Each structure stands twice: as C-alpha cells, then as structure tokens.
Amino acid sequence: MTYYEELLQTCPPPSGSAFGRKQDGYEARLAQAKLLSKLMRSRRPFCFLRMGDMELAYLLAEQYKRLDDLEFSDGPMSGTQPYTNPGLSGKHAERLRRAYERADYVDFHEGNWPNEHLVSKLTLQRAPGSYRNPTKETSLVFLTWTEKEFKEYCKGRCIGFAGAEARLLELLSQTSEFKQAARDYWPEKTEIFYHQVRNDGRDLDANLDLVKEDLRQFVKAHRLDTLFLSLGGGAKILGYELSRELGICCFDFGAMIRAFTYSGCDGNRVARSPHSPFLFRIPFGVYMNVLERAMPNLTPAQLVAKAHGQLLLELVKKETGWTFASWEFDFSAENVTVFRAAFREYRQRHRKLFSSSSATKMERAGFLHFCGTHRLTLEGQLFLMTFRAKGLIRRCVPGPASSWRFRNAKTLDARSSVPFRRDESKATTPE
C-alpha cells in the first residue's frame, strides 16, 4: 500500500460527489474569483497556486518522512482507467514546500474530498500578507474563475499557455468548432502564445530545471504578462519561481487546459485523467484530427487508448464550470447519444488498428468490457458474454494453460471495471 492510499483510508467516505456541488457557496466563491482577478491585475509579481490531493500527499510524506512510500511511476497505459501522480520525486520537496509557503494566493482545495480531511494535518509557514481561500465552499476557485473571469482578465494582455496539451490547444483553437463552442469563455483582443513543454511533460522530475529554462525563454521571447501553466506538481515550483524571477503573473491552470481542449486523457500520459472540468464539448472527430497532428508519434495502441479516454469522457457527469471525478458517470440520454455517435466514428476511423499489436488488442478488450458492462453497445455486450463464457470454461477445465489464461482474465476484469453509480431508470437499449 502506498502512503497516498494510507492517507485515503483515514478519510471518511465521500457523502456525495468527490468535488462537492457547484451551487454550494457559489456566491462566495464568485466573490473570491473577482478578488483573485483584482490581485492579478494589480500585483507584480503574482503567483496563484492550487493544492491538489497529490501535492498534499507529497508534502505530508515529506513532513512525516514517508517520501519513499509514494508512487512516482508513470502508471499503466489505459483508456478506461484513470491514473495520476505529482510527477516529482522526493528531491524537489524543499522547493515545492517553499512555493506553497510563499505564493501570493493558495487554494487548498478543501472542496476536493481527500483535501477536506487532510489539509489540517499539513504544517505550512505562509508568508505574511498572502491570501488563501477562506472556507471550504470558496475552494476550487479556479473553476469559477475560468468560467466567469478568465475571458475579461485576458483582454488586452499578452498571455501564454504552457503544458503537455499546449500544442493541442493551439491547433484546436484554430478550428471553427472550437470558436463556436468556446465563444463565451475564450478571450478576444488578446495576444496568445503556446509552449509545448519538453518531452510532452514526461520525465518532469529529471527535466524540471531544463523545462524552467525553456519557460523563461518563452516568457521573454513573447514578453508575456501572464503565464497559464499546466504541469502537475512542477507547475507549483516553476510558477512561483518564474513569477519572482521574471516579475510576471503565473497562474497554476492545471486541469483547465483540458477543459478548453475537452481532453479525456492528460497530455503527458496515456491514461484517463482523474477528473474532468467541463466548459463545452468538442466533437470526437475534430478532437482526434487535432490530436494526431499535435502528437504525431503516438503508437497505434496509444492512439486507440487516447480514443477510448475521449469516448468515456462523453459519459462523465457534466456541469458547466465544475468538475467530476473520472468514475462519476452519468448514463443520461444526452451523454449516451453523444457517446454512440462518437463510437461509430471511432470504429470507422480506427478499426484497422484494433488488431495491430498485442497492446492494442488488450486495450481494446478493456474498452469493450466497459461497454458491455454498462450495456452501451451490442459489440461490447457480445464481447462480455464471450469473455464470461470463456472464464466459465477455464474454471471447469483444469490445466496449466487454462490457469494461465484465468489469471490474465482476472487482470483484464480488474483493469476494465470502473466504479460508478447508475440510475437504472435511465438505462437504454444497446446500439
């Protein structure tokens, strides 16, 4: 068991959504978003940081000398299972703590279920005169700020986006579909520049200072006023340090770059994102066209997994200006209709890749298992019936080969099943 898992076990189970409800404390959170805009306009340097649950676990591990018990690997490839980590090893702990202690505004994200119970365990020496969210209800302010303040704040400024999804955002923002969908949120009369971080954000732990130097040159080259940085735990360190060294505003943008790109997976890994902020949908075909241009070196298995993550995103609960965890599905008529339209395009577009390698076959099996479990497609239900029938045969026919296959079947079952709550009254017939 990792230290993060130990921490989660100390938290009482969530009573509702992992991120609470948007309407709870909304007016107070909106007022806090307006205050944040005021501070961002009037102060240089300025740095806004968020306390993600992974960063909180990291700092607690450092505080209690448990850094060796954290998980730092990139995790498995899976278009059906979420995975994340802070992207930093223990060697950066001092810099991360300093960033949180000295940043101008820190949102401690108590609205996120684990943070609500774990923030009180953390000891931080915050700088005099600095700001933080005053209550649990005013946390997660970056969601409300992006929905209500981002467009107006950026007007007339020179801004930059940096992250593993920056190239994707740049290309997507040029499409007519994006311009139509994002019209209420995307800034006008703004100089916007994009920086795809080194190695698409992978190997951040080893490359952190190289990434920092790249960002320094990016800011200087375009004379940026504000940098929106999406880079996991690295964004906290580099956002704070660059704001001070360059005299700019740095905003820890995090998952909001995925809200603007409508991405089901992080840019730096091939696995579903742990949560998905929502502003608007982007059609599956438009997204995949841009993804293949932005990341042309994806293997067939990686491309198929990214497509699966995008398809499952259509089924995640959605509320404009809010976020839901990856396992919080809503099998409503609207979501299922959009999913099935995307599924038809997916089959037409990627069918030649389905059997191109063992990795692609395994990834596809996990996706079909999900579709069958939730009665989303006829193909998925047929796959699940066959899968269960073979499992029954393996259990009834002993032998070394059948034992080996049974172990692999259990692995597939574990990878492809996702916890969810379903309103059976909304169940629909499979396509």
Secondary structure per residue as TSV (DSSP state, phi and psi in degrees):
chain	resnum	aa	ss	phi	psi
A	1	M	-	360.0	131.6
A	2	T	-	-78.3	164.8
A	3	Y	H	-63.5	-37.0
A	4	Y	H	-60.0	-43.8
A	5	E	H	-64.9	-36.9
A	6	E	H	-60.3	-44.7
A	7	L	H	-61.6	-42.6
A	8	L	H	-61.7	-34.1
A	9	Q	H	-69.2	-19.8
A	10	T	T	-81.9	-10.1
A	11	C	S	-92.3	135.8
A	12	P	-	-62.1	150.5
A	13	P	-	-61.0	148.6
A	14	P	-	-64.1	143.2
A	15	S	S	-86.3	-16.0
A	16	G	S	-151.6	-134.6
A	17	S	-	-65.6	148.2
A	18	A	T	-60.9	-25.1
A	19	F	T	-111.4	14.3
A	20	G	-	71.4	-162.9
A	21	R	-	-112.3	139.8
A	22	K	T	-58.9	-40.2
A	23	Q	T	-71.5	-18.9
A	24	D	T	-70.2	114.2
A	25	G	T	70.9	22.0
A	26	Y	H	-60.3	-45.6
A	27	E	H	-62.6	-40.5
A	28	A	H	-66.7	-37.8
A	29	R	H	-69.1	-37.6
A	30	L	H	-64.0	-40.3
A	31	A	H	-63.2	-37.4
A	32	Q	H	-68.4	-35.0
A	33	A	H	-63.7	-39.8
A	34	K	H	-66.8	-38.6
A	35	L	H	-62.6	-41.6
A	36	L	H	-60.4	-43.2
A	37	S	H	-61.0	-42.3
A	38	K	H	-60.6	-43.8
A	39	L	H	-65.7	-40.3
A	40	M	H	-66.6	-31.9
A	41	R	H	-77.4	-30.0
A	42	S	H	-103.4	-12.7
A	43	R	-	-120.3	134.4
A	44	R	S	-141.2	127.2
A	45	P	S	-74.3	162.3
A	46	F	E	-145.9	140.0
A	47	C	E	-138.7	123.2
A	48	F	E	-107.3	124.7
A	49	L	E	-124.5	155.0
A	50	R	E	-118.7	147.4
A	51	M	-	-100.0	91.5
A	52	G	-	-69.1	160.5
A	53	D	H	-65.1	-29.8
A	54	M	H	-71.6	-39.7
A	55	E	H	-67.2	-37.1
A	56	L	H	-63.3	-44.8
A	57	A	H	-61.4	-39.4
A	58	Y	H	-61.1	-47.6
A	59	L	H	-68.2	-36.6
A	60	L	H	-66.9	-38.5
A	61	A	H	-62.7	-39.8
A	62	E	H	-66.7	-41.0
A	63	Q	H	-64.5	-39.0
A	64	Y	T	-102.6	15.3
A	65	K	T	56.8	49.9
A	66	R	-	-124.0	21.9
A	67	L	G	-59.4	-30.4
A	68	D	G	-67.9	-14.1
A	69	D	G	-99.5	9.5
A	70	L	S	-89.4	157.2
A	71	E	-	-98.1	122.2
A	72	F	-	-117.4	3.7
A	73	S	S	-72.8	165.9
A	74	D	-	-77.2	-12.9
A	75	G	-	79.8	176.1
A	76	P	-	-79.8	161.2
A	77	M	-	-82.0	125.0
A	78	S	E	-163.8	125.7
A	79	G	E	-86.9	-0.3
A	80	T	E	-116.3	-17.5
A	81	Q	E	-112.5	138.2
A	82	P	E	-82.5	153.0
A	83	Y	-	-157.1	144.0
A	84	T	-	-159.0	158.4
A	85	N	-	-155.0	168.2
A	86	P	-	-71.3	-11.7
A	87	G	S	79.0	6.5
A	88	L	-	-127.7	142.3
A	89	S	-	-89.8	178.9
A	90	G	G	-63.1	-17.4
A	91	K	G	-69.3	-15.9
A	92	H	G	-100.7	9.2
A	93	A	H	-60.4	-42.0
A	94	E	H	-64.3	-41.1
A	95	R	H	-67.2	-38.3
A	96	L	H	-66.2	-44.5
A	97	R	H	-61.6	-42.6
A	98	R	H	-62.4	-39.4
A	99	A	H	-61.4	-46.1
A	100	Y	H	-68.5	-31.3
A	101	E	H	-75.3	-28.6
A	102	R	H	-110.5	-7.8
A	103	A	-	-61.4	151.5
A	104	D	S	-70.8	-36.2
A	105	Y	E	-141.3	126.3
A	106	V	E	-122.0	126.2
A	107	D	E	-96.5	117.6
A	108	F	-	-85.4	1.9
A	109	H	-	54.6	40.1
A	110	E	T	-64.6	-15.4
A	111	G	T	-69.3	-15.8
A	112	N	S	-84.9	124.8
A	113	W	H	-44.3	-53.1
A	114	P	H	-64.5	-40.0
A	115	N	H	-61.7	-34.6
A	116	E	H	-54.0	-34.4
A	117	H	H	-101.9	-13.8
A	118	L	H	-109.7	-21.5
A	119	V	G	-58.1	-35.8
A	120	S	G	-65.0	-18.3
A	121	K	G	-79.7	-16.8
A	122	L	-	-86.4	134.6
A	123	T	-	-105.0	115.8
A	124	L	-	-129.8	140.4
A	125	Q	-	-100.6	84.8
A	126	R	-	-71.6	145.6
A	127	A	-	-67.4	142.1
A	128	P	T	-58.2	138.8
A	129	G	T	83.2	-0.7
A	130	S	-	-83.3	167.0
A	131	Y	E	-116.2	157.6
A	132	R	E	-152.6	165.9
A	133	N	-	-65.1	129.1
A	134	P	S	-74.7	-23.7
A	135	T	S	-142.2	166.8
A	136	K	S	-58.2	-41.3
A	137	E	T	-66.8	-25.5
A	138	T	T	-93.2	4.4
A	139	S	-	-77.4	175.3
A	140	L	-	59.2	32.6
A	141	V	H	-65.2	-23.4
A	142	F	H	-64.2	-26.3
A	143	L	H	-66.8	-50.4
A	144	T	H	-69.7	-37.2
A	145	W	H	-63.1	-43.5
A	146	T	H	-66.6	-39.9
A	147	E	H	-67.8	-40.9
A	148	K	H	-108.6	-24.4
A	149	E	T	-116.8	-26.4
A	150	F	H	-55.6	-49.6
A	151	K	H	-60.1	-47.2
A	152	E	H	-70.8	-38.9
A	153	Y	H	-60.6	-40.0
A	154	C	H	-75.9	-17.3
A	155	K	T	-58.0	126.5
A	156	G	T	79.8	4.2
A	157	R	-	-105.3	168.1
A	158	C	E	-108.5	108.3
A	159	I	E	-119.4	160.8
A	160	G	E	-136.9	144.5
A	161	F	E	-110.5	131.9
A	162	A	E	-133.4	133.8
A	163	G	E	167.6	-177.6
A	164	A	T	-75.7	-11.4
A	165	E	T	-111.2	10.9
A	166	A	H	-64.9	-43.6
A	167	R	H	-64.3	-38.7
A	168	L	H	-61.2	-45.0
A	169	L	H	-63.9	-41.5
A	170	E	H	-59.2	-48.7
A	171	L	H	-70.1	-39.9
A	172	L	H	-66.0	-37.7
A	173	S	T	-65.9	-13.9
A	174	Q	T	-87.8	-8.8
A	175	T	S	-84.1	152.2
A	176	S	H	-66.9	-32.9
A	177	E	H	-64.5	-41.9
A	178	F	H	-65.0	-47.1
A	179	K	H	-59.0	-37.5
A	180	Q	H	-72.1	-46.5
A	181	A	H	-69.8	-34.5
A	182	A	T	-96.6	8.9
A	183	R	T	-59.6	-28.7
A	184	D	T	-83.4	-8.6
A	185	Y	T	-125.8	-24.9
A	186	W	S	-85.2	134.4
A	187	P	-	-69.3	148.9
A	188	E	S	-113.4	160.1
A	189	K	S	50.6	46.9
A	190	T	-	-133.7	136.8
A	191	E	E	-85.1	119.2
A	192	I	E	-121.2	130.5
A	193	F	E	-126.4	156.8
A	194	Y	E	-131.6	141.3
A	195	H	E	-134.3	111.2
A	196	Q	E	-78.6	117.5
A	197	V	-	-69.0	156.1
A	198	R	G	-48.9	132.5
A	199	N	G	54.2	33.4
A	200	D	G	54.0	31.1
A	201	G	G	83.9	-3.6
A	202	R	T	-79.2	160.5
A	203	D	T	56.1	36.3
A	204	L	H	-62.7	-37.4
A	205	D	H	-58.2	-45.4
A	206	A	H	-77.0	-29.7
A	207	N	H	-102.2	9.9
A	208	L	H	-54.1	-46.8
A	209	D	H	-76.1	-26.3
A	210	L	H	-69.0	-40.7
A	211	V	H	-62.4	-40.8
A	212	K	H	-60.2	-43.7
A	213	E	H	-67.2	-37.8
A	214	D	H	-59.3	-43.8
A	215	L	H	-66.9	-37.7
A	216	R	H	-58.9	-45.1
A	217	Q	H	-67.5	-36.8
A	218	F	H	-62.2	-47.4
A	219	V	H	-63.1	-45.1
A	220	K	H	-67.2	-41.8
A	221	A	H	-61.7	-35.0
A	222	H	H	-108.0	3.2
A	223	R	T	51.4	52.6
A	224	L	-	-68.9	142.5
A	225	D	S	-90.2	-39.1
A	226	T	E	-137.0	133.8
A	227	L	E	-113.1	121.2
A	228	F	E	-97.8	112.9
A	229	L	E	-114.9	123.9
A	230	S	E	-120.4	100.6
A	231	L	-	-155.7	37.8
A	232	G	H	56.2	-141.7
A	233	G	H	-62.8	-28.2
A	234	G	H	-63.9	-29.9
A	235	A	H	-64.2	-30.9
A	236	K	H	-68.3	-47.9
A	237	I	H	-66.6	-52.1
A	238	L	H	-72.9	-34.3
A	239	G	H	-61.6	-46.5
A	240	Y	H	-65.5	-48.6
A	241	E	H	-65.4	-42.1
A	242	L	H	-71.1	-33.1
A	243	S	H	-60.3	-40.5
A	244	R	H	-74.3	-41.8
A	245	E	H	-74.7	-28.4
A	246	L	H	-111.1	-6.2
A	247	G	T	67.6	37.5
A	248	I	-	-118.0	178.5
A	249	C	E	-96.7	126.0
A	250	C	E	-117.2	128.5
A	251	F	E	-117.8	120.9
A	252	D	E	-73.1	91.3
A	253	F	-	-81.2	-29.2
A	254	G	T	51.8	-129.9
A	255	A	T	-69.2	-9.3
A	256	M	H	-67.4	-22.7
A	257	I	H	-67.5	-29.9
A	258	R	H	-74.6	-26.9
A	259	A	H	-66.1	-41.1
A	260	F	H	-73.1	-29.1
A	261	T	H	-93.4	-7.4
A	262	Y	T	50.7	57.0
A	263	S	-	-102.0	135.2
A	264	G	S	-86.2	-17.9
A	265	C	B	-125.1	151.6
A	266	D	-	-65.8	153.2
A	267	G	T	-71.1	-25.1
A	268	N	T	-93.7	-1.9
A	269	R	S	-149.4	163.6
A	270	V	S	-106.4	75.1
A	271	A	E	-157.9	156.0
A	272	R	E	-63.4	146.0
A	273	S	-	-72.2	150.4
A	274	P	S	-71.0	-24.0
A	275	H	E	-152.7	162.2
A	276	S	E	-137.1	96.1
A	277	P	E	-62.5	147.3
A	278	F	E	-127.5	132.3
A	279	L	S	-124.1	-44.1
A	280	F	-	-163.5	161.1
A	281	R	-	-90.6	151.7
A	282	I	-	-120.4	130.5
A	283	P	-	-55.3	143.2
A	284	F	H	-53.9	-47.4
A	285	G	H	-63.8	-39.9
A	286	V	H	-63.1	-45.5
A	287	Y	H	-61.4	-47.8
A	288	M	H	-67.0	-35.5
A	289	N	H	-58.6	-46.5
A	290	V	H	-70.4	-40.0
A	291	L	H	-58.2	-43.7
A	292	E	H	-66.9	-28.4
A	293	R	H	-77.2	-39.0
A	294	A	H	-73.7	-33.3
A	295	M	-	-131.0	72.7
A	296	P	T	-72.0	-10.3
A	297	N	T	-98.0	10.4
A	298	L	-	-64.5	136.9
A	299	T	-	-72.5	164.0
A	300	P	H	-54.2	-42.6
A	301	A	H	-65.6	-39.8
A	302	Q	H	-66.4	-40.4
A	303	L	H	-64.7	-43.3
A	304	V	H	-64.4	-41.0
A	305	A	H	-63.4	-41.7
A	306	K	H	-61.9	-38.9
A	307	A	H	-63.7	-40.1
A	308	H	H	-64.4	-42.6
A	309	G	H	-59.8	-37.1
A	310	Q	H	-69.4	-39.0
A	311	L	H	-65.0	-42.5
A	312	L	H	-68.5	-27.6
A	313	L	H	-58.9	-33.2
A	314	E	T	-61.9	-20.4
A	315	L	T	-101.7	-7.3
A	316	V	B	-71.7	145.9
A	317	K	-	-53.5	147.0
A	318	K	-	-137.4	134.0
A	319	E	-	-147.7	125.0
A	320	T	T	-56.1	128.1
A	321	G	T	79.9	18.4
A	322	W	E	-141.7	172.7
A	323	T	E	-132.7	153.6
A	324	F	E	-134.6	149.2
A	325	A	E	-66.9	158.0
A	326	S	T	-63.4	-23.6
A	327	W	T	-92.0	-0.1
A	328	E	-	-90.6	85.9
A	329	F	B	-90.2	155.0
A	330	D	-	-133.5	103.2
A	331	F	-	-88.4	51.3
A	332	S	-	-73.8	166.0
A	333	A	H	-60.4	-40.8
A	334	E	H	-63.7	-49.4
A	335	N	H	-63.4	-42.8
A	336	V	H	-66.9	-37.9
A	337	T	H	-62.9	-45.1
A	338	V	H	-65.5	-41.1
A	339	F	H	-58.6	-46.6
A	340	R	H	-69.1	-34.3
A	341	A	H	-65.0	-42.1
A	342	A	H	-66.5	-37.1
A	343	F	H	-62.4	-41.6
A	344	R	H	-61.4	-42.5
A	345	E	H	-67.9	-38.0
A	346	Y	H	-58.4	-45.7
A	347	R	H	-64.5	-43.0
A	348	Q	H	-66.8	-37.6
A	349	R	H	-78.7	-39.8
A	350	H	H	-115.6	4.4
A	351	R	G	-57.3	-30.6
A	352	K	G	-67.8	-18.0
A	353	L	G	-91.7	-13.3
A	354	F	T	-58.6	-34.2
A	355	S	T	-115.9	22.9
A	356	S	S	-76.3	-18.2
A	357	S	S	-162.1	165.7
A	358	S	H	-64.1	-34.9
A	359	A	H	-66.2	-39.8
A	360	T	H	-66.9	-40.1
A	361	K	H	-63.5	-42.6
A	362	M	H	-65.4	-42.9
A	363	E	H	-62.5	-43.9
A	364	R	H	-65.1	-38.2
A	365	A	H	-61.9	-42.5
A	366	G	H	-61.3	-39.6
A	367	F	H	-67.7	-44.8
A	368	L	H	-64.9	-35.3
A	369	H	H	-60.6	-43.6
A	370	F	H	-61.7	-47.5
A	371	C	H	-61.4	-39.6
A	372	G	H	-69.6	-41.4
A	373	T	H	-59.3	-37.3
A	374	H	T	-103.8	14.0
A	375	R	T	53.9	42.9
A	376	L	-	-88.8	-35.0
A	377	T	-	-139.9	151.7
A	378	L	H	-63.9	-41.2
A	379	E	H	-57.5	-42.3
A	380	G	H	-66.8	-39.1
A	381	Q	H	-67.0	-39.2
A	382	L	H	-64.9	-40.7
A	383	F	H	-60.8	-44.7
A	384	L	H	-66.0	-39.9
A	385	M	H	-61.6	-44.1
A	386	T	H	-65.9	-41.3
A	387	F	H	-60.5	-45.5
A	388	R	H	-70.6	-36.8
A	389	A	H	-63.4	-43.9
A	390	K	H	-64.0	-36.8
A	391	G	H	-63.2	-39.6
A	392	L	H	-64.5	-42.3
A	393	I	H	-63.7	-42.3
A	394	R	H	-62.3	-36.4
A	395	R	H	-72.1	-27.7
A	396	C	H	-87.7	-20.9
A	397	V	S	-114.4	98.7
A	398	P	-	-70.9	161.8
A	399	G	S	147.5	158.3
A	400	P	H	-58.0	-43.4
A	401	A	H	-66.5	-43.4
A	402	S	H	-67.7	-34.1
A	403	S	H	-64.5	-41.0
A	404	W	H	-63.1	-43.5
A	405	R	H	-67.0	-35.9
A	406	F	H	-64.7	-39.3
A	407	R	H	-62.7	-40.7
A	408	N	H	-70.0	-32.9
A	409	A	H	-64.3	-41.5
A	410	K	H	-63.7	-36.3
A	411	T	H	-62.3	-45.5
A	412	L	H	-61.7	-43.6
A	413	D	H	-60.5	-40.5
A	414	A	H	-69.0	-38.6
A	415	R	H	-73.5	-32.3
A	416	S	H	-97.7	-7.7
A	417	S	-	-92.1	135.9
A	418	V	-	-127.5	130.5
A	419	P	-	-62.6	142.1
A	420	F	-	-159.4	164.9
A	421	R	-	-116.8	130.1
A	422	R	-	-126.9	135.4
A	423	D	-	-89.1	102.9
A	424	E	G	-61.6	-21.5
A	425	S	G	-67.5	-16.9
A	426	K	G	-99.4	5.2
A	427	A	-	-62.6	140.5
A	428	T	-	-122.4	162.9
A	429	T	-	-72.3	146.8
A	430	P	-	-70.7	154.2
A	431	E	-	-83.6	360.0
